[in-house]
Amino acid sequence: MNEQADFVRAWMGELRSGKHRQVFGAFADDTGAVCAMGVLDRVFDTRAPVPRGVVLVPYGLLDAVVDWNDGDRLGFEEIADRIEAWAVRAGIFDIPAALAQADAEVGLNAGLDALQAVGV
């Protein structure tokens, strides 16, 4: 079982769920809207205690997510797509070699389309 992959998938699922209202430039607001990191916090709260030494979120991804949410003001769907691409490139998700090659040859969007087509 890959705890990191499961956790990142759960985060992406929550971002894509439509259950969360998005806020920019803050973790949360008084209406209950949250940024992408706030969604991460909600996912983390549903998990069992994490064993010492287990890294659930890849190094560097958190800073990127803050930039995508607050700097670029991307919606949760787009942020989830970027997290997915990051996880694939970081080797967190097992994907067929042909998809990885297609992503390298034709770019991020084609690779994401192929991943979504196979349910990753």
C-alpha distances in whole Angstrom, upper triangle without the diagonal:
4,6,9,9,8,11,13,13,14,17,18,18,20,23,23,24,27,27,28,31,31,33,34,35,34,31,32,36,38,37,33,32,30,29,25,24,26,23,20,22,22,18,18,20,18,15,15,16,14,14,16,16,12,14,13,16,17,20,23,21,23,26,26,25,28,30,29,30,33,35,34,34,31,30,27,26,27,25,22,23,23,20,18,21,20,16,17,19,17,15,12,12,12,15,18,21,23,22,22,25,27,26,27,30,31,29,27,28,28,25,24,26,24,20,21,23,20,18,16
4,5,5,6,9,10,11,12,14,16,16,19,20,21,22,26,26,26,29,29,31,31,32,31,28,30,33,35,35,31,30,27,26,22,21,23,21,18,20,20,16,16,19,17,14,14,15,13,13,15,14,10,11,10,12,13,16,19,18,19,23,22,22,25,27,26,27,30,31,31,31,28,27,24,23,24,22,19,20,20,17,15,17,16,12,14,16,14,11,8,9,10,14,17,19,22,20,19,23,24,23,24,28,28,27,24,25,26,22,21,23,22,18,20,22,19,17,14
4,6,5,6,9,10,10,12,14,15,17,18,20,21,24,23,24,27,26,28,29,30,28,25,27,30,32,32,28,27,24,23,20,19,20,18,15,16,17,13,12,15,14,10,11,12,9,10,13,12,8,9,7,10,12,15,18,16,17,21,21,20,23,25,24,25,28,29,29,29,27,26,22,22,23,21,18,20,20,16,15,18,16,13,15,17,15,13,10,11,13,16,20,22,25,23,22,25,27,25,26,30,30,28,25,26,27,24,22,25,24,20,21,23,21,18,16
4,5,5,6,9,10,11,12,14,15,17,18,20,23,23,22,25,24,26,26,27,26,23,25,28,31,31,27,26,23,21,18,16,18,16,13,15,16,13,12,15,15,12,13,13,10,12,13,12,8,7,4,7,8,12,14,13,14,17,17,17,19,22,21,22,25,26,26,26,24,23,20,20,21,18,15,17,16,13,12,15,13,10,12,14,11,11,7,9,12,15,19,20,23,21,19,23,24,22,23,27,27,25,22,23,24,21,20,22,22,18,19,22,20,18,14
4,5,5,6,9,10,10,12,14,15,16,18,21,22,22,25,24,26,26,28,27,24,26,29,32,31,27,26,23,21,18,17,19,17,14,16,17,13,13,17,16,13,15,16,14,15,17,15,12,10,8,9,10,14,16,14,15,19,18,17,20,22,21,22,25,26,25,25,23,22,19,18,19,16,14,15,15,11,10,13,12,8,10,12,11,9,6,6,9,12,16,18,20,18,17,21,21,19,21,25,25,22,20,21,22,18,17,19,18,15,16,18,16,14,11
4,6,5,6,9,10,10,12,14,15,16,20,19,20,23,23,25,26,28,26,23,25,28,30,29,26,24,22,21,17,17,18,15,13,15,15,11,12,14,13,11,13,14,13,15,17,16,12,12,9,11,13,16,18,16,17,20,20,18,21,23,22,22,25,27,27,26,23,22,18,18,19,17,14,16,16,13,12,15,15,11,13,16,14,13,9,9,12,14,18,20,23,20,20,24,24,22,24,28,27,25,22,23,24,20,18,20,20,16,16,19,17,14,11
4,5,5,6,9,10,11,12,14,15,18,18,18,21,20,22,23,24,23,20,21,25,27,26,23,21,19,18,14,14,15,12,9,11,12,8,8,11,10,9,11,12,11,13,15,15,11,10,6,8,11,14,16,13,14,17,17,15,18,21,20,19,22,24,24,23,21,20,17,17,18,15,13,15,15,12,12,15,14,11,14,16,14,14,10,11,14,17,21,23,25,22,21,25,26,23,25,28,28,26,22,23,24,21,19,22,22,18,18,21,19,16,14
4,5,5,6,9,10,11,12,14,17,17,17,20,19,21,21,23,22,19,21,24,27,26,22,21,18,16,12,12,14,12,9,12,13,9,10,14,13,12,15,16,14,16,18,17,13,11,7,7,9,13,14,11,12,15,14,12,16,18,16,17,20,22,21,21,18,17,14,14,15,12,9,12,12,8,8,11,10,8,11,13,12,12,9,9,13,15,19,21,22,19,19,22,23,20,22,25,25,22,19,19,21,18,16,18,19,15,15,19,17,15,11
4,5,5,6,9,10,10,12,15,16,16,19,19,22,23,24,24,21,22,25,28,26,23,21,19,17,14,14,16,13,11,14,14,10,12,15,14,13,16,18,16,19,21,20,16,14,11,11,13,16,17,14,15,18,17,15,18,20,18,18,22,23,22,22,19,17,14,13,14,13,9,11,12,9,8,12,12,9,11,14,14,13,10,9,12,14,17,20,21,18,18,22,22,19,22,25,24,22,18,19,20,17,14,16,17,13,13,16,14,11,9
4,5,5,6,9,10,10,14,13,14,17,17,20,22,23,22,19,20,23,25,24,20,19,16,16,13,13,14,10,9,11,10,7,9,12,10,10,13,16,15,18,20,20,16,15,11,12,14,18,19,15,15,19,18,15,18,21,19,18,21,24,23,22,19,17,13,13,16,14,10,13,14,11,11,15,15,13,15,18,17,17,13,13,16,17,21,24,25,22,22,26,25,23,26,29,28,25,22,22,23,20,18,19,20,16,15,18,17,14,12
4,5,5,6,9,10,12,12,12,15,14,17,18,20,18,16,17,20,22,21,18,16,13,12,9,10,10,7,6,9,9,6,9,11,11,11,15,16,15,19,20,20,16,14,11,10,13,16,16,12,12,15,15,12,14,17,15,14,18,20,19,18,16,14,10,11,13,10,8,11,12,9,10,14,13,12,15,17,16,17,14,14,17,19,22,24,26,22,22,26,25,22,25,28,27,24,20,20,22,20,17,19,20,17,16,19,19,16,13
4,5,5,6,9,11,12,12,15,14,17,18,20,20,17,18,21,24,22,19,17,15,13,10,11,13,9,9,12,12,10,12,15,14,15,18,20,19,22,23,23,19,17,13,12,14,17,17,13,13,16,14,12,15,17,14,14,17,19,18,17,14,12,9,8,10,8,5,8,10,7,7,11,12,11,13,16,16,16,13,13,16,17,20,22,23,20,20,23,22,20,22,25,24,21,17,17,19,17,13,15,17,14,12,16,16,13,11
4,5,5,6,9,10,11,14,15,18,20,22,21,19,19,22,24,22,19,17,15,15,12,14,14,10,11,14,12,10,13,15,13,14,18,20,20,23,25,24,21,19,15,15,17,20,20,17,17,20,18,15,18,20,17,16,20,22,21,19,16,14,10,9,12,11,8,10,13,11,10,14,15,14,16,19,19,19,16,15,17,18,21,24,25,21,22,25,24,22,25,27,26,23,20,19,20,19,15,16,18,15,13,16,16,12,11
4,5,5,8,7,8,11,12,15,17,20,18,16,16,18,20,18,15,13,12,12,10,11,11,7,8,11,9,8,11,13,12,13,17,19,19,23,25,25,21,19,16,15,18,21,20,17,16,19,18,14,16,19,16,15,18,21,20,18,15,13,9,10,13,11,9,12,14,12,13,16,17,16,18,21,21,21,18,18,21,21,25,27,28,25,25,28,27,25,28,30,28,26,22,21,23,22,18,19,21,18,16,19,19,16,15
4,6,7,8,7,10,10,13,14,17,16,15,15,17,20,18,15,12,11,10,7,10,10,7,9,12,11,10,13,15,15,16,20,22,21,25,26,26,22,20,16,15,17,20,19,15,14,17,15,12,14,16,13,12,15,18,16,14,12,9,5,6,9,8,6,10,11,10,11,14,15,15,17,20,20,21,18,18,21,21,25,27,27,24,24,27,26,23,26,28,26,23,19,19,21,20,16,18,20,17,15,19,19,16,15
4,6,8,9,11,12,15,17,20,20,18,18,20,22,20,17,15,14,13,11,14,14,10,12,15,14,13,16,18,17,19,22,24,24,27,29,28,25,23,19,18,20,22,21,18,18,20,18,15,17,18,15,14,18,20,18,16,13,10,6,5,9,9,7,9,12,12,12,15,16,16,18,20,21,22,19,18,21,21,24,26,26,22,23,26,24,22,25,27,25,22,19,17,19,18,15,15,18,15,13,16,17,14,13
4,5,8,10,12,16,18,21,21,19,18,19,21,18,16,14,14,14,12,15,14,11,13,15,13,12,16,17,16,18,21,24,24,27,30,29,26,24,20,20,22,25,24,20,20,22,21,17,19,21,18,17,20,22,21,18,16,12,9,9,12,13,10,13,16,15,15,18,20,19,21,24,24,24,22,20,23,23,26,29,29,25,26,29,28,25,29,31,28,26,22,21,23,22,18,19,21,18,15,18,19,15,15
4,6,8,10,14,16,20,19,18,16,17,19,16,14,12,12,13,12,15,14,11,14,16,14,14,18,19,18,20,24,26,27,30,32,32,29,27,23,22,24,27,26,22,21,23,21,18,19,21,18,16,19,21,20,17,14,11,9,9,13,13,12,14,17,17,17,20,22,21,23,26,26,27,25,23,26,26,29,32,31,28,29,32,30,27,31,32,30,27,24,22,24,24,20,20,23,21,18,20,22,18,19
4,7,10,13,16,20,18,16,14,16,17,14,11,10,11,13,12,15,12,10,13,14,11,12,16,16,15,18,22,24,25,29,31,31,28,26,22,22,24,27,26,22,21,23,22,19,20,22,19,17,19,22,21,18,17,13,11,12,15,15,14,17,19,18,19,22,23,23,25,28,28,28,25,25,28,28,31,34,34,30,31,34,33,30,33,35,33,30,27,25,27,27,23,23,26,23,21,23,24,21,21
4,6,10,13,16,14,13,11,12,14,11,8,7,7,9,9,12,9,7,11,12,10,12,15,15,15,18,22,24,24,28,30,30,27,25,21,20,23,25,24,20,19,21,20,16,16,19,17,14,16,19,19,15,14,11,9,11,14,13,13,16,18,17,19,22,22,22,25,27,27,28,25,25,28,29,32,34,34,31,31,34,33,30,33,35,33,30,26,25,28,27,23,24,27,24,22,25,26,22,22
4,7,10,14,13,12,10,10,12,9,7,5,6,8,10,12,10,10,13,14,13,15,18,18,19,21,25,27,27,31,32,32,29,27,24,22,25,26,25,21,19,21,20,16,16,18,16,12,14,17,17,13,13,10,9,12,14,14,14,18,19,18,20,23,23,24,27,28,28,30,28,27,31,31,34,36,36,33,33,36,34,31,34,36,33,30,27,25,28,28,24,25,28,26,24,27,28,25,24
4,7,10,10,10,8,9,12,10,9,5,5,5,7,10,9,9,12,14,13,15,18,18,20,22,26,27,27,30,31,31,28,26,23,21,23,24,22,19,17,17,17,13,13,14,12,9,10,14,13,10,10,8,7,11,12,11,13,16,17,17,19,21,21,22,25,26,26,28,26,26,30,30,33,35,35,31,31,34,32,29,32,34,31,28,25,24,27,26,23,24,27,25,23,27,28,25,24
4,7,7,7,6,7,10,10,9,6,5,5,8,10,9,11,14,14,15,17,19,20,21,24,27,28,28,31,32,31,29,26,24,21,23,24,22,19,16,17,16,13,12,13,12,8,8,12,12,9,11,10,10,14,15,13,15,18,18,18,21,23,23,24,27,28,28,30,28,29,32,32,36,37,37,34,33,36,34,31,33,35,33,30,26,26,29,29,25,27,30,28,26,30,31,28,27
4,6,8,8,9,13,13,13,9,8,6,9,11,11,13,15,16,17,19,20,21,24,25,29,29,29,32,32,31,29,26,24,21,23,22,20,18,15,15,14,12,9,10,10,6,5,8,10,7,9,10,11,15,14,13,16,18,17,18,21,22,22,23,26,27,27,29,28,29,32,32,36,37,37,33,32,35,34,30,32,34,32,28,25,25,28,28,25,27,30,28,27,30,32,29,28
4,7,9,10,13,15,14,11,10,8,11,11,12,14,16,16,18,20,21,22,25,26,29,29,28,32,31,31,29,26,24,21,22,22,19,18,15,13,14,12,9,10,11,8,5,8,11,9,12,13,14,18,17,15,18,20,19,19,23,24,22,24,27,28,27,30,29,30,34,34,37,38,39,35,34,36,35,32,33,35,33,30,27,27,31,30,27,30,32,31,29,33,34,32,30
4,5,7,11,12,11,9,8,7,10,10,9,12,14,13,15,18,18,19,22,24,27,26,26,29,29,29,27,25,23,20,22,22,20,18,15,14,15,13,10,12,13,10,8,11,14,12,14,15,15,18,18,16,19,21,20,20,23,25,23,25,28,28,28,30,28,30,34,34,38,39,40,36,35,38,37,33,35,37,35,32,29,29,32,31,29,31,34,31,30,34,35,32,30
4,7,11,12,10,9,6,5,8,7,6,9,11,10,12,14,15,15,18,20,23,23,23,26,26,26,24,22,20,18,20,20,18,16,13,13,15,12,10,13,13,10,10,13,15,13,15,15,14,18,18,15,17,20,19,18,22,23,22,23,26,27,26,28,26,28,31,32,36,37,38,35,34,37,36,32,34,37,35,32,28,28,32,31,28,30,32,30,29,32,33,30,28
4,7,8,6,6,4,6,10,9,7,10,12,11,11,15,16,15,18,20,23,24,24,28,28,29,27,24,22,20,23,23,22,20,16,17,18,15,13,16,16,12,12,16,17,15,16,15,14,18,19,17,18,22,21,20,23,26,24,25,29,30,29,31,28,29,33,34,38,39,40,37,36,39,38,35,36,39,37,34,30,30,33,32,29,31,34,31,30,33,34,31,29
4,5,6,6,7,9,13,13,10,13,15,14,14,18,19,18,21,24,27,27,28,31,32,32,30,28,26,24,27,27,25,23,20,20,21,18,16,18,18,14,14,17,19,16,18,17,16,20,21,19,21,24,24,23,26,29,28,29,32,33,32,34,32,33,37,37,41,42,43,39,39,42,41,37,39,42,40,36,33,32,36,35,32,33,36,34,32,35,36,33,32
4,6,7,10,13,16,16,13,15,18,16,16,20,21,19,22,25,28,28,29,33,34,34,33,31,28,27,30,30,29,26,23,24,25,22,20,22,22,18,18,21,23,19,21,20,19,23,24,23,24,27,28,27,29,32,31,32,35,36,35,38,35,36,39,40,44,46,46,43,42,45,44,41,43,45,43,40,36,36,39,38,35,36,39,37,35,38,39,36,34
4,6,9,12,15,16,13,14,18,17,16,19,21,20,21,25,28,29,30,33,35,35,33,31,28,27,30,31,29,27,24,25,25,22,20,22,22,18,18,21,22,19,20,18,18,21,23,22,23,26,27,26,28,31,31,31,34,36,35,37,34,35,38,39,42,44,45,41,41,44,42,39,42,44,42,38,35,34,37,37,33,34,37,35,32,36,37,33,33
4,6,10,13,13,10,11,14,13,12,15,17,16,17,21,24,25,26,30,31,32,30,28,25,24,27,28,27,24,21,22,23,19,18,21,20,16,17,21,21,18,19,16,15,19,21,19,20,23,24,23,25,28,28,28,31,33,32,34,31,31,35,36,39,41,42,38,38,41,40,37,39,42,40,36,33,32,35,34,31,32,35,32,30,33,34,30,30
4,7,10,11,9,9,13,13,12,15,17,17,18,21,24,26,26,30,31,31,29,27,24,22,25,26,24,21,19,20,20,16,15,18,17,13,14,17,18,14,15,13,12,15,17,16,17,20,21,20,23,25,25,26,28,30,30,32,29,29,33,34,37,39,39,35,35,38,37,34,36,38,36,33,29,29,32,31,27,29,32,29,27,31,32,28,27
4,7,8,5,7,10,10,10,12,14,14,16,19,22,23,23,27,28,28,26,23,20,19,21,22,21,18,15,16,17,13,12,15,14,10,11,15,16,13,13,12,10,14,16,14,15,18,18,17,20,22,22,22,26,27,26,28,26,26,30,31,34,36,37,33,33,36,35,31,33,36,34,31,27,27,30,29,25,27,30,27,26,29,30,27,25
4,5,5,7,9,10,11,13,14,16,17,19,23,23,23,26,27,26,24,21,19,16,19,19,17,15,12,13,13,9,8,11,10,7,8,12,12,10,10,10,9,12,13,11,12,16,15,14,17,19,19,20,23,24,23,26,23,24,28,29,32,33,34,30,30,33,32,28,30,33,31,27,24,24,27,26,23,25,28,25,24,27,28,25,24
4,5,5,6,9,10,11,12,14,16,17,21,21,21,24,25,24,21,18,16,13,15,16,15,12,10,11,11,7,7,10,9,6,9,12,12,10,10,9,7,10,11,8,9,12,12,11,14,16,15,16,19,20,20,22,20,20,24,25,28,30,31,27,26,29,28,25,27,30,28,25,21,21,24,23,20,22,24,22,21,24,25,22,20
4,5,5,6,9,10,10,12,15,16,19,19,18,21,22,21,19,16,14,11,14,14,13,11,8,10,11,7,7,11,11,9,10,13,14,13,13,13,11,14,14,11,12,15,14,12,15,17,16,16,20,21,20,22,19,21,25,26,29,31,32,29,27,31,30,27,28,31,30,27,23,24,27,25,22,25,27,24,23,27,27,24,22
4,5,5,6,9,10,11,13,15,18,18,18,22,23,23,21,18,15,14,17,18,17,14,11,14,14,11,10,14,14,11,12,16,17,15,15,14,11,15,16,13,14,17,17,15,18,20,19,19,23,24,23,25,22,23,27,28,32,33,35,31,30,34,33,30,32,34,33,30,26,26,29,28,24,27,29,26,25,28,28,25,23
4,5,5,6,9,10,11,13,17,18,18,21,23,23,20,18,14,13,16,18,18,14,12,15,15,11,12,15,14,11,14,17,17,15,14,12,9,12,14,11,11,15,15,13,15,18,18,17,21,22,21,23,20,21,24,25,29,31,32,28,28,31,31,28,30,33,31,28,24,24,27,25,22,24,26,23,21,25,25,22,20
4,5,5,6,9,10,11,14,15,15,18,19,19,16,14,11,10,13,15,15,12,10,13,13,10,11,15,14,12,15,18,18,17,16,15,11,14,15,12,11,15,15,12,14,17,16,15,18,20,19,20,17,18,22,24,27,29,30,27,26,30,30,26,28,31,30,27,23,24,26,24,21,24,25,22,21,25,25,21,19
4,5,5,6,9,10,13,14,14,17,18,19,17,15,12,12,15,17,17,14,12,15,16,13,13,17,17,15,16,20,21,19,18,17,14,17,19,15,15,19,18,15,18,21,19,18,22,23,22,23,20,21,25,27,31,32,34,31,30,33,33,30,32,35,34,31,27,28,30,28,25,28,29,26,25,28,28,25,22
4,5,5,7,9,13,14,15,19,20,21,18,17,14,14,18,20,20,17,15,18,19,15,16,19,19,16,18,22,22,20,19,17,14,17,19,16,15,19,19,17,19,22,21,20,23,25,24,25,21,22,25,27,31,33,34,31,31,34,34,31,33,36,35,32,28,28,31,29,25,27,29,26,24,28,27,24,22
4,5,5,7,11,12,13,16,18,19,16,15,11,12,16,18,19,16,14,18,18,15,16,20,19,17,20,23,23,21,20,18,14,16,18,15,14,17,18,15,16,19,19,17,20,22,21,21,18,19,22,24,28,30,31,28,28,31,31,29,31,34,33,30,26,26,28,26,23,25,26,23,22,25,24,21,19
4,5,5,8,9,9,13,15,16,13,12,9,11,14,16,18,15,14,17,18,16,17,20,20,18,21,24,24,23,22,20,17,19,21,17,16,19,19,16,18,21,19,17,21,23,21,21,18,19,22,25,29,31,33,30,29,32,33,30,32,35,34,31,28,28,30,28,25,28,28,25,24,28,26,23,21
4,6,8,9,11,15,16,18,16,15,13,14,18,20,21,19,17,20,21,19,19,23,23,21,23,26,27,25,24,22,19,21,23,20,19,22,23,19,21,24,23,21,24,27,24,25,21,23,26,28,32,34,36,33,32,36,36,33,35,39,38,35,31,32,34,31,28,31,31,28,27,30,29,26,24
4,7,9,11,15,17,19,16,16,13,15,19,21,23,20,19,22,23,20,21,25,24,22,25,28,28,26,25,23,19,21,23,21,19,22,23,20,20,24,23,21,24,26,24,25,21,21,24,27,30,33,35,32,31,35,35,33,35,38,37,35,31,31,33,30,27,29,30,26,25,28,27,23,22
4,6,8,11,14,16,13,13,11,13,17,20,22,19,18,22,23,20,22,25,25,23,26,29,29,28,26,25,21,22,24,21,19,22,23,19,20,23,22,19,22,25,22,22,18,19,22,25,28,31,33,30,30,34,34,32,34,37,37,34,30,31,33,30,27,29,30,26,25,28,26,23,21
4,6,9,12,15,12,14,12,15,19,21,24,22,21,24,26,23,25,28,28,27,29,32,32,31,30,28,25,26,28,25,23,26,26,22,23,26,24,22,25,27,24,24,20,21,24,27,30,33,35,33,32,36,36,34,36,39,39,37,33,34,35,32,30,32,32,28,28,31,29,26,24
4,6,9,12,10,12,12,15,18,20,22,21,20,24,25,23,24,28,28,27,29,32,33,32,31,29,26,28,29,26,24,27,27,23,24,27,25,22,25,27,24,24,20,22,25,28,31,33,36,34,33,36,37,35,37,40,40,37,34,35,37,34,31,34,34,30,30,33,31,28,26
4,6,8,7,9,8,12,15,17,20,19,18,21,23,22,23,26,26,26,28,30,31,31,29,29,25,27,28,24,23,25,25,21,22,24,22,19,22,24,21,21,17,19,22,25,29,31,33,31,30,33,35,32,34,37,37,35,32,33,34,31,29,32,32,28,28,31,29,26,24
4,6,6,9,10,14,16,17,21,20,20,23,25,24,26,29,29,29,31,33,34,34,32,32,28,30,30,27,25,28,27,23,24,26,24,21,24,25,21,21,18,20,22,26,29,31,34,32,31,34,36,33,34,38,39,36,33,35,36,33,31,34,33,30,31,33,31,28,26
4,6,9,11,14,15,16,20,20,19,22,24,24,25,28,29,29,31,32,34,34,33,33,30,31,31,28,26,29,27,24,25,27,24,21,24,25,21,21,19,22,24,27,31,32,35,33,31,35,36,34,35,38,39,36,34,36,37,34,32,35,35,31,32,35,33,31,28
4,6,10,12,13,13,17,18,18,20,22,22,24,26,27,28,29,31,32,32,31,32,29,30,30,26,25,27,25,22,23,24,21,19,22,22,18,18,16,19,21,25,28,29,32,31,28,32,34,31,31,35,36,34,31,33,35,31,30,33,33,29,31,34,31,29,26
4,6,9,11,12,16,16,16,19,20,20,22,25,25,26,28,29,30,30,29,29,26,27,27,23,22,24,22,19,19,21,18,16,19,19,16,16,13,16,18,22,25,26,29,28,26,29,31,28,29,33,34,31,28,30,32,28,27,30,29,26,27,30,28,26,22
4,6,7,9,12,12,12,15,17,17,18,21,21,22,24,25,26,27,25,25,23,24,24,20,19,21,19,15,17,18,15,13,16,17,13,14,11,14,17,20,24,25,28,26,23,27,28,26,26,30,31,28,25,27,29,25,24,27,27,24,25,28,26,24,21
4,7,9,12,11,11,15,15,15,17,19,19,20,22,24,24,24,23,22,19,20,21,17,16,18,17,13,14,16,14,11,14,16,13,13,10,13,16,19,22,24,26,24,22,26,27,24,25,29,29,26,23,25,27,23,22,25,25,21,22,25,24,21,18
4,7,9,7,7,11,12,11,13,16,16,17,19,20,21,21,20,20,17,18,18,14,13,15,14,10,12,14,11,9,13,14,11,12,10,13,16,18,22,23,25,23,21,24,25,22,23,27,27,24,21,22,24,21,20,23,23,20,21,24,23,21,17
4,6,6,8,10,11,11,14,16,16,17,20,20,21,22,20,21,19,19,18,15,14,15,13,10,12,12,9,8,11,11,8,10,9,12,15,17,21,21,24,21,19,22,23,20,20,24,25,22,19,21,23,20,19,22,23,19,21,24,23,21,18
4,6,7,9,10,12,13,15,16,17,19,19,20,22,21,22,20,21,20,17,17,18,15,12,14,14,11,11,14,13,10,13,12,15,18,20,24,23,26,23,21,24,25,22,22,25,26,23,20,23,25,22,21,25,25,22,24,27,26,25,21
4,6,6,7,9,11,11,13,15,16,16,17,19,18,20,18,20,18,15,15,16,13,11,14,14,10,11,14,13,11,14,14,17,20,21,24,24,26,24,21,23,24,21,21,24,24,21,18,21,24,21,20,24,25,22,24,27,27,25,22
4,6,5,6,9,10,10,12,14,15,15,16,15,16,15,16,14,11,12,13,10,8,11,11,8,9,12,12,10,13,12,15,18,19,23,23,25,22,19,22,23,19,20,23,23,20,17,19,21,19,17,21,22,19,20,24,24,22,19
4,5,5,6,9,10,11,12,13,14,15,15,16,14,16,15,11,12,14,12,10,13,14,11,12,16,15,14,17,15,18,21,23,26,27,28,25,23,26,26,23,23,27,26,23,20,21,24,22,20,24,25,22,23,26,26,24,21
4,5,5,6,9,10,11,11,13,14,14,16,16,18,16,12,14,16,13,12,15,15,12,14,18,17,15,19,18,20,24,25,28,28,30,26,24,27,27,23,24,27,26,22,20,22,25,23,21,25,26,24,25,28,28,27,23
4,5,5,6,9,10,10,10,12,12,14,13,15,13,10,12,13,9,9,13,12,10,12,15,14,14,17,17,19,22,22,26,26,27,24,21,24,24,20,21,23,23,19,16,18,21,20,18,21,23,21,22,25,26,24,21
4,5,5,6,8,9,10,10,10,11,10,12,11,7,9,11,9,8,12,12,11,13,16,16,15,18,17,18,22,22,26,26,27,24,22,25,25,21,22,25,24,20,17,18,21,20,17,21,23,20,20,24,25,22,20
4,6,5,6,7,9,9,10,12,12,14,13,10,12,15,12,12,15,16,14,16,19,19,18,22,20,22,26,26,30,30,31,28,26,29,28,24,25,28,27,23,20,21,25,23,21,24,26,24,24,28,28,26,23
4,6,5,5,6,8,9,12,13,15,13,10,13,14,12,12,16,16,14,17,19,19,19,22,21,23,26,27,30,30,30,27,25,28,27,23,24,26,25,21,18,20,23,22,20,23,26,24,24,27,29,27,24
4,6,6,5,6,6,9,9,11,9,7,10,11,9,10,13,14,13,15,18,18,18,21,20,21,25,25,27,28,28,25,23,26,25,21,22,24,23,19,16,17,20,20,17,20,23,21,21,24,25,24,21
4,6,6,5,5,7,8,11,10,7,11,13,11,12,15,16,15,18,20,20,21,23,22,23,26,27,30,30,31,27,26,29,28,24,25,28,26,22,19,19,23,22,19,22,25,23,22,26,27,25,22
4,6,5,8,10,11,14,13,11,15,16,15,15,19,19,18,21,23,23,23,26,25,26,30,30,33,34,34,30,29,32,30,27,28,30,28,25,22,22,26,25,23,25,28,26,26,29,31,28,26
4,6,8,12,13,16,13,12,16,17,14,16,19,19,18,21,23,23,23,26,26,27,30,30,33,33,33,30,28,30,29,26,26,28,27,23,20,21,25,25,22,25,28,26,26,29,31,29,27
4,5,9,12,13,11,10,14,14,12,14,17,17,17,20,22,21,22,25,25,25,29,28,31,31,31,27,26,28,27,23,24,26,24,20,18,18,22,22,20,22,25,24,23,27,28,27,25
4,7,9,12,10,9,13,14,13,15,18,18,18,21,23,23,24,27,26,26,29,29,32,32,32,29,28,30,28,25,26,28,26,22,19,19,23,23,20,22,25,24,23,26,28,26,25
4,7,8,6,6,10,11,10,12,15,15,16,18,20,20,22,24,23,23,26,26,28,29,29,25,25,27,25,22,24,25,23,19,16,16,19,20,17,18,22,20,19,23,24,23,21
4,6,5,6,9,10,11,12,14,16,17,18,20,21,22,25,23,23,26,25,28,29,29,25,25,28,26,23,25,27,24,21,18,16,20,20,17,18,21,20,18,21,23,21,20
4,6,5,6,9,10,10,12,14,15,16,18,20,21,22,20,20,23,23,26,28,28,24,24,27,25,22,25,27,24,21,18,17,20,19,16,17,20,18,16,20,21,18,17
4,5,5,6,9,10,11,13,14,15,17,19,20,21,20,19,21,21,23,25,25,21,21,24,22,19,22,24,22,19,15,14,16,16,12,14,16,15,13,16,18,15,14
4,5,5,6,9,10,11,12,14,15,17,18,20,19,18,21,20,23,24,24,20,20,22,20,17,20,21,19,16,12,11,15,14,11,13,16,15,13,16,18,17,15
4,5,5,6,9,10,10,12,14,15,16,18,17,17,20,20,23,24,24,20,20,23,21,18,20,22,20,17,13,13,17,16,12,15,17,15,15,18,19,17,15
4,5,5,6,9,10,10,12,14,15,16,15,14,17,17,20,22,22,18,18,21,20,17,20,22,20,17,13,13,16,14,11,13,15,13,12,15,16,14,12
4,5,5,6,9,10,11,12,14,15,14,13,16,15,18,19,19,15,15,18,17,14,16,18,17,14,10,9,12,11,7,10,12,10,9,13,14,13,11
4,5,5,6,9,10,11,12,14,14,14,17,16,19,19,20,16,15,18,17,13,15,18,16,13,9,10,13,11,9,12,14,12,12,16,17,16,13
4,5,5,6,9,10,10,12,11,11,15,15,18,19,20,17,16,19,18,15,17,20,19,15,12,13,15,13,11,14,15,13,13,17,17,15,12
4,5,5,6,9,10,11,9,9,12,12,15,16,17,13,13,16,15,13,15,18,17,14,11,11,13,10,8,11,12,9,10,13,13,12,8
4,5,5,6,9,10,10,10,12,11,14,14,15,12,10,13,13,9,11,14,14,11,7,9,11,8,7,11,11,9,11,14,14,13,10
4,5,5,6,9,9,10,13,13,16,16,17,14,12,15,15,12,13,16,16,13,10,12,14,12,11,14,15,12,14,17,17,16,13
4,5,5,6,5,6,10,10,14,15,17,14,12,15,16,13,14,18,18,15,12,15,16,12,11,15,15,12,14,17,16,14,11
4,5,5,6,5,7,7,10,11,13,10,8,12,12,10,11,15,15,13,11,13,13,10,9,13,12,9,12,15,13,13,9
4,5,8,8,10,10,12,12,13,11,8,11,12,9,10,14,14,12,10,13,14,11,11,15,14,12,15,17,17,17,13
4,6,8,10,11,14,14,16,14,11,14,16,13,13,17,18,16,14,17,18,14,14,18,17,15,17,20,19,18,14
4,6,7,8,11,11,14,13,10,13,15,13,14,17,19,17,15,18,18,14,15,18,16,14,17,19,17,17,13
4,7,9,13,14,16,14,13,16,18,16,17,20,21,19,17,19,19,15,15,18,17,14,16,18,16,15,11
4,6,10,12,14,12,11,15,16,14,16,19,20,18,16,17,17,13,13,15,14,10,13,15,13,12,8
4,7,9,12,10,10,13,15,14,16,19,20,19,17,18,17,14,14,16,14,11,14,15,12,12,9
4,6,8,7,7,10,11,11,13,16,16,16,14,16,14,11,11,13,10,8,11,12,10,11,8
4,5,6,7,9,10,11,13,15,16,16,16,17,14,11,13,14,10,9,13,13,10,12,11
4,5,5,6,9,10,11,12,14,15,15,17,14,11,14,15,12,12,15,15,13,15,14
4,5,5,6,9,10,10,12,13,14,15,12,10,13,13,10,11,14,13,12,15,14
4,5,5,6,9,10,10,11,11,12,9,6,9,10,7,7,11,11,10,12,11
4,5,5,6,9,10,10,10,12,10,7,10,12,10,9,13,14,13,15,12
4,5,5,6,9,10,11,13,11,9,12,13,11,12,16,16,15,18,16
4,5,5,6,8,9,10,7,6,10,10,8,10,13,13,14,16,15
4,6,6,5,6,8,6,4,8,9,9,10,13,14,14,16,14
4,6,6,8,11,9,8,11,13,12,13,16,17,18,19,17
4,6,9,11,9,9,13,14,13,15,17,18,19,21,19
4,7,8,6,8,11,11,11,14,16,16,18,20,18
4,6,6,6,9,10,11,13,15,16,17,19,17
4,6,5,6,9,10,11,12,14,16,16,14
4,5,5,6,9,10,10,12,14,15,14
4,5,5,6,9,10,11,13,14,14
4,5,5,6,9,10,11,12,11
4,5,5,6,8,10,10,9
4,5,5,6,9,10,10
4,5,5,7,9,9
4,5,5,6,5
4,5,5,6
4,6,8
4,6
4
